[in-house]
Amino acid sequence: MTRVVAYLGEAVASLWRNKVRSALTMLGMIIGTSSIIAVFGLSKAATSGIEGTLNSFGTFPITAQVDATQDYPDRAQIRYSDAARLAADLGDRVHEVQPSWTRTWKVTYGTTSDYYEVGTTGVFQDDSLQMSEGRKIDAQDVQSAARVVAISQTVADKFFPNGGAVGHVLTMNANRYLIVGVYAPIKSPLLTSLGGSDFIAVPYSTFYRAVNLPPDNLSIYPMPGVDVDVLRSQITASLRHVHGPQAQYEIIDGAGALKTFDNVLNIAGAGLAAIGTVALVVAGIGIMNIMLVTVTERTREIGLRKSIGASRADIMLQFLMESIVLATLGGGTGMAFGLLFTIGGAELLSKQLGDLIIPYVLVVSIALSFSIAVGMIFGIYPAFRAATMDPIEALRS
């Protein structure tokens, strides 16, 4: 251990004697490490923000809709009664099957009116949306097809700027609906910017009575632990039993789509980080080149060390330590710049994606491991060349 510390001191002193050359050699490590950390850190942070936004809506349903590419899509048209039939066929494997619609309606209160997206909901609402006022739509509302609505905070602010929206009546699609609840504000700026914060929820039974049209699709909420692939097959079989064996349907797993999206983001981040490793390879080649020059410059020193008893392992460790110190100093500086870029970029992204999580421990460990690995890999050949020098030839040079 004492010998390693001594060689470490010699390595630092040698690099200090050639400050400009050492700084220029470390520049490649600084650029490569900082770019990898910035890209990897920001991609992880962005992924956490987007996942947090999507997960704020709780359980994602499986959606069953007509495949519009089939020859006769009208024959496969989903009907309102299919929801009850499908729920009976699936039994305890699902929480609920909800017929779903989404329409843009003109909403009026007094002299104020505007157009909003109106969607449907059912008894099962396993989501993280909280209420700032009133309650959510419940089973009794669905069973009685009550003309009630739950609105988002932005809609409430539009019609009731002074608060107290619950208990008032909105006019939508020529019908009157009692406001029973107001959802708490969505904390995601991304959804807010996309208009996702403006919505009105109506019991699906009420909506069906209002429009008297087939559902856009069916939303199936599976029980925890159910095999989604098996459930998808059962959904298709149940619908074909009603509409005929030729009916084609698209069965979309919302949770699976979220995982796929997450994988795409991770692959994209890894790909960009891999491009940054090219800079590290170039930096490693620069380190190897400088170390070869150093070995040539210090040939007589190597001969003297060997003549007084230094072994090949000693010489190799001496020059390998110098290469590692050079790479680690460059990597450490690049890590500092990379963290600054990551924190700054995350601050800007948080304005659109909400709270972000930066994996600092993972980022720092990657930076240090890459730096040490580059120093060792690209320092082995120069160190081996120094260790295998003939001492007599070295002293004559």
C-alpha positions in Angstrom: 0.0 0.0 0.0 2.9 2.3 0.8 4.4 1.7 -2.6 1.1 2.5 -4.3 0.9 5.8 -2.4 4.5 6.6 -3.3 3.8 6.0 -7.0 0.7 8.1 -6.8 2.7 11.0 -5.5 5.3 10.5 -8.3 2.5 10.5 -10.9 1.0 13.7 -9.6 4.5 15.4 -9.6 5.2 14.2 -13.1 1.9 15.5 -14.4 2.5 18.8 -12.6 5.9 19.3 -14.3 4.1 19.2 -17.7 1.0 21.2 -16.7 0.0 22.4 -20.2 0.5 19.0 -21.9 -1.5 17.3 -19.1 -4.3 19.8 -19.3 -4.6 19.4 -23.1 -4.6 15.6 -22.7 -7.3 15.7 -20.0 -9.5 17.9 -22.3 -10.8 14.9 -24.2 -11.7 13.2 -20.9 -13.5 16.3 -19.7 -15.6 16.6 -22.9 -16.4 12.9 -23.1 -17.3 12.5 -19.4 -19.3 15.7 -19.2 -21.3 14.8 -22.3 -22.1 11.3 -21.1 -23.2 12.5 -17.7 -25.3 15.3 -19.1 -27.1 13.1 -21.6 -27.5 10.1 -19.3 -28.6 12.2 -16.3 -31.1 14.3 -18.3 -32.6 11.3 -20.0 -33.1 9.6 -16.7 -34.6 12.8 -15.2 -36.9 13.3 -18.1 -38.0 9.7 -18.0 -38.9 10.0 -14.3 -40.8 13.2 -14.9 -42.9 11.7 -17.8 -43.5 8.5 -15.8 -44.6 10.6 -12.8 -47.0 12.5 -15.0 -48.6 9.4 -16.6 -48.7 7.5 -13.3 -50.6 10.4 -11.7 -53.7 8.9 -13.5 -53.4 5.7 -11.6 -54.4 2.4 -13.2 -54.3 2.3 -17.0 -57.1 0.3 -18.5 -57.0 -2.2 -21.4 -58.9 -0.6 -24.3 -60.9 -2.6 -26.8 -61.9 -0.9 -30.0 -62.9 -1.8 -33.5 -60.1 -2.5 -36.0 -60.9 0.1 -38.6 -58.8 -1.7 -41.2 -61.1 -4.7 -41.5 -63.4 -5.2 -44.5 -66.7 -4.5 -42.7 -66.0 -2.5 -39.5 -69.7 -1.8 -39.0 -70.4 -5.4 -38.3 -67.9 -5.4 -35.4 -69.3 -2.2 -33.9 -69.2 -2.2 -30.2 -72.5 -1.8 -28.5 -73.4 -0.4 -25.0 -74.6 -3.8 -23.9 -71.2 -5.3 -24.7 -69.8 -3.8 -21.5 -72.1 -5.8 -19.3 -71.6 -9.0 -21.3 -67.8 -8.7 -21.3 -67.8 -8.0 -17.6 -69.9 -11.2 -17.0 -67.5 -13.2 -19.2 -64.3 -12.0 -17.5 -65.8 -12.3 -14.0 -63.4 -11.7 -11.1 -60.4 -11.1 -13.4 -61.5 -7.4 -13.8 -62.6 -4.6 -11.6 -65.0 -3.2 -14.1 -65.7 -2.8 -17.9 -66.7 0.7 -18.8 -68.1 1.9 -22.2 -66.2 5.1 -23.1 -66.9 8.2 -25.1 -65.1 11.5 -25.5 -66.8 14.5 -27.1 -66.2 18.3 -27.3 -69.3 20.0 -26.0 -70.3 23.6 -25.5 -70.5 24.2 -21.7 -72.6 27.2 -20.4 -73.1 28.7 -17.0 -75.1 31.9 -16.9 -73.6 34.2 -19.6 -70.3 32.4 -19.7 -69.7 29.6 -22.2 -66.8 27.7 -23.7 -66.0 24.4 -25.4 -64.5 21.5 -23.3 -63.7 17.9 -23.7 -66.3 15.8 -21.9 -65.4 12.2 -21.1 -67.0 9.3 -19.2 -66.2 7.5 -16.0 -67.6 4.6 -14.1 -67.6 3.1 -10.6 -63.9 2.0 -10.7 -61.7 5.1 -10.4 -58.4 3.8 -9.0 -56.4 6.9 -9.8 -54.5 9.5 -7.9 -56.6 12.4 -8.9 -57.7 14.1 -5.7 -60.7 16.3 -5.1 -60.3 19.9 -4.0 -64.1 20.2 -3.5 -67.0 17.8 -3.3 -66.8 14.2 -4.4 -66.1 11.9 -7.3 -68.8 10.3 -9.4 -69.9 7.1 -7.5 -71.8 3.8 -8.1 -75.2 5.3 -7.4 -74.6 8.0 -10.0 -73.8 5.4 -12.6 -76.7 3.0 -11.7 -79.2 5.8 -11.8 -77.7 7.6 -14.8 -77.7 10.8 -12.8 -77.0 14.1 -14.6 -74.0 15.0 -12.5 -70.5 16.0 -13.4 -67.0 16.3 -11.8 -64.9 19.0 -13.3 -61.3 20.0 -13.3 -60.0 22.9 -11.4 -59.4 25.0 -14.5 -63.0 24.5 -15.7 -64.2 25.5 -12.2 -62.0 28.6 -12.3 -63.5 29.6 -15.7 -67.1 29.5 -14.5 -66.6 30.1 -10.8 -63.6 32.4 -10.2 -64.6 33.0 -6.6 -64.9 29.2 -5.9 -67.9 27.2 -4.7 -68.6 25.3 -7.9 -70.2 22.3 -6.2 -74.0 22.5 -6.2 -74.2 24.7 -9.3 -75.6 23.5 -12.7 -73.9 23.5 -16.0 -75.7 23.3 -19.4 -74.1 20.9 -21.8 -75.5 19.4 -25.0 -78.9 21.0 -24.2 -79.0 19.2 -20.8 -78.4 20.4 -17.3 -75.8 18.7 -15.1 -75.2 19.2 -11.4 -71.6 19.7 -10.3 -70.8 17.3 -7.5 -67.0 17.6 -7.4 -63.9 19.5 -8.5 -60.7 17.7 -9.1 -57.5 19.2 -7.5 -55.1 20.9 -9.9 -52.9 18.6 -12.0 -49.3 19.4 -11.0 -47.8 18.5 -14.3 -47.0 21.5 -16.5 -46.7 19.1 -19.5 -50.4 18.1 -19.3 -51.4 21.7 -18.6 -49.6 22.9 -21.7 -51.3 20.2 -23.8 -54.7 21.1 -22.5 -54.9 18.0 -20.4 -56.0 20.0 -17.3 -59.3 21.0 -18.9 -61.8 18.1 -18.6 -65.3 17.2 -17.4 -66.3 13.7 -16.3 -69.8 12.3 -16.7 -71.2 8.9 -15.7 -71.0 6.6 -18.7 -74.7 5.6 -18.3 -75.7 9.3 -18.3 -73.6 10.0 -21.4 -75.2 7.1 -23.2 -78.7 8.4 -22.6 -77.6 11.9 -23.8 -76.0 10.8 -27.1 -77.6 7.4 -27.7 -74.6 6.3 -29.8 -72.4 3.3 -29.7 -69.3 3.6 -27.4 -66.0 4.8 -28.9 -64.4 1.8 -27.1 -64.5 -0.3 -23.9 -62.2 0.3 -21.0 -61.3 -2.8 -19.0 -59.7 -2.5 -15.6 -57.9 -5.7 -14.8 -57.4 -7.0 -11.3 -53.8 -7.1 -10.0 -51.7 -10.1 -11.0 -53.9 -11.0 -14.0 -52.0 -12.2 -17.1 -52.7 -9.4 -19.6 -52.0 -11.5 -22.6 -54.5 -14.1 -21.6 -57.0 -11.4 -20.7 -56.6 -9.8 -24.2 -57.4 -13.1 -25.8 -60.5 -13.6 -23.6 -61.7 -10.1 -24.5 -61.4 -10.8 -28.2 -63.1 -14.1 -27.8 -66.0 -12.6 -25.9 -66.6 -9.8 -28.4 -66.4 -12.2 -31.4 -68.9 -14.5 -29.7 -71.4 -11.6 -29.9 -70.4 -10.0 -33.2 -69.2 -13.0 -35.2 -65.9 -14.8 -35.7 -64.8 -12.4 -38.5 -64.9 -9.3 -36.2 -61.5 -7.7 -35.7 -60.6 -5.7 -32.6 -57.6 -3.7 -31.3 -56.8 -4.6 -27.7 -54.5 -1.9 -26.3 -52.8 -2.4 -23.0 -52.3 1.1 -21.5 -49.8 -0.1 -18.8 -47.8 -2.0 -21.5 -47.7 1.1 -23.7 -46.3 3.0 -20.8 -43.6 0.4 -20.3 -42.8 0.5 -24.0 -42.5 4.3 -23.9 -40.2 4.0 -20.9 -38.0 1.5 -22.8 -37.8 3.8 -25.8 -36.7 6.7 -23.6 -34.1 4.5 -21.9 -32.8 3.2 -25.3 -32.6 6.7 -26.7 -30.7 7.9 -23.6 -28.3 4.9 -23.8 -27.8 5.5 -27.5 -26.9 9.2 -27.0 -24.6 8.3 -24.1 -22.9 5.7 -26.3 -22.2 8.4 -28.8 -20.5 10.3 -26.0 -18.2 7.3 -25.4 -16.6 8.0 -28.7 -15.1 11.1 -27.1 -13.8 8.9 -24.3 -12.1 6.6 -26.7 -10.5 9.5 -28.5 -9.4 10.8 -25.1 -8.0 7.4 -24.2 -6.0 7.3 -27.4 -4.6 10.7 -26.5 -3.6 9.5 -23.1 -1.9 6.5 -24.6 0.0 8.7 -27.1 1.2 11.1 -24.3 2.2 8.2 -22.1 4.3 6.7 -25.0 6.0 10.1 -25.3 6.6 10.1 -21.6 8.1 6.7 -21.7 10.4 7.8 -24.5 11.4 10.9 -22.6 12.2 9.0 -19.4 14.0 6.1 -20.9 17.2 6.8 -19.0 15.2 7.1 -15.7 13.7 3.7 -16.4 17.2 2.2 -17.0 18.5 3.7 -13.7 15.5 2.3 -11.8 16.0 -1.2 -13.2 19.7 -1.1 -12.6 19.2 -0.5 -8.9 16.7 -3.3 -8.6 13.3 -2.1 -9.7 11.2 -5.0 -11.1 9.0 -5.0 -14.2 5.9 -4.8 -12.0 7.3 -1.7 -10.3 7.9 0.1 -13.6 4.6 -1.0 -15.0 2.7 0.1 -11.8 4.5 3.5 -11.9 3.5 4.4 -15.4 0.0 2.8 -15.1 -0.6 4.9 -12.0 0.3 8.0 -14.0 -2.1 7.1 -16.7 -4.9 6.4 -14.2 -4.3 9.7 -12.4 -4.4 11.6 -15.7 -7.7 9.9 -16.7 -9.3 10.3 -13.3 -8.5 14.0 -13.0 -10.0 14.6 -16.4 -13.0 12.4 -15.6 -13.5 14.1 -12.3 -13.4 17.6 -13.9 -15.8 16.4 -16.6 -18.1 14.9 -14.0 -18.3 18.3 -12.3 -19.2 20.0 -15.6 -21.6 17.2 -16.5 -23.5 17.6 -13.2 -23.8 21.3 -13.6 -25.2 20.8 -17.1 -27.6 18.1 -15.8 -28.8 20.2 -12.9 -29.3 23.2 -15.2 -31.1 21.2 -17.8 -33.3 19.5 -15.2 -34.3 22.9 -13.9 -35.5 23.9 -17.3 -37.2 20.5 -18.0 -39.0 20.6 -14.6 -41.0 23.6 -15.8 -42.6 21.3 -18.4 -42.4 17.9 -16.7 -42.9 18.7 -13.0 -40.7 17.1 -10.4 -37.7 15.3 -11.8 -35.4 12.7 -10.1 -31.7 12.8 -11.0 -29.8 9.5 -10.1 -26.7 11.3 -8.7 -25.2 8.1 -7.3 -25.5 6.2 -10.6 -24.2 9.2 -12.6 -21.1 9.7 -10.4 -20.4 6.0 -10.3 -20.5 5.8 -14.1 -18.2 8.8 -14.5 -15.6 7.4 -12.1 -15.7 3.9 -13.4 -15.4 5.1 -17.0 -12.4 7.3 -16.1 -10.5 4.6 -14.2 -11.3 2.1 -17.0 -10.0 4.4 -19.7 -6.8 5.1 -17.7 -6.1 1.4 -17.2 -7.0 0.2 -20.7 -5.1 2.9 -22.6 -2.2 3.0 -20.1 -1.4 -0.7 -20.2 0.6 -0.7 -23.4 2.8 2.3 -22.5 3.4 0.8 -19.1 4.2 -2.6 -20.5 6.6 -1.0 -23.0 8.4 0.8 -20.2 8.5 -2.4 -18.0 10.0 -4.5 -20.8 12.8 -2.1 -21.7 16.3 -3.5 -21.6 18.1 -1.6 -18.8 21.5 -1.4 -20.7 19.9 -0.1 -23.8 17.9 2.4 -21.8 21.0 3.7 -20.1 22.8 4.1 -23.4 20.0 6.1 -24.9 
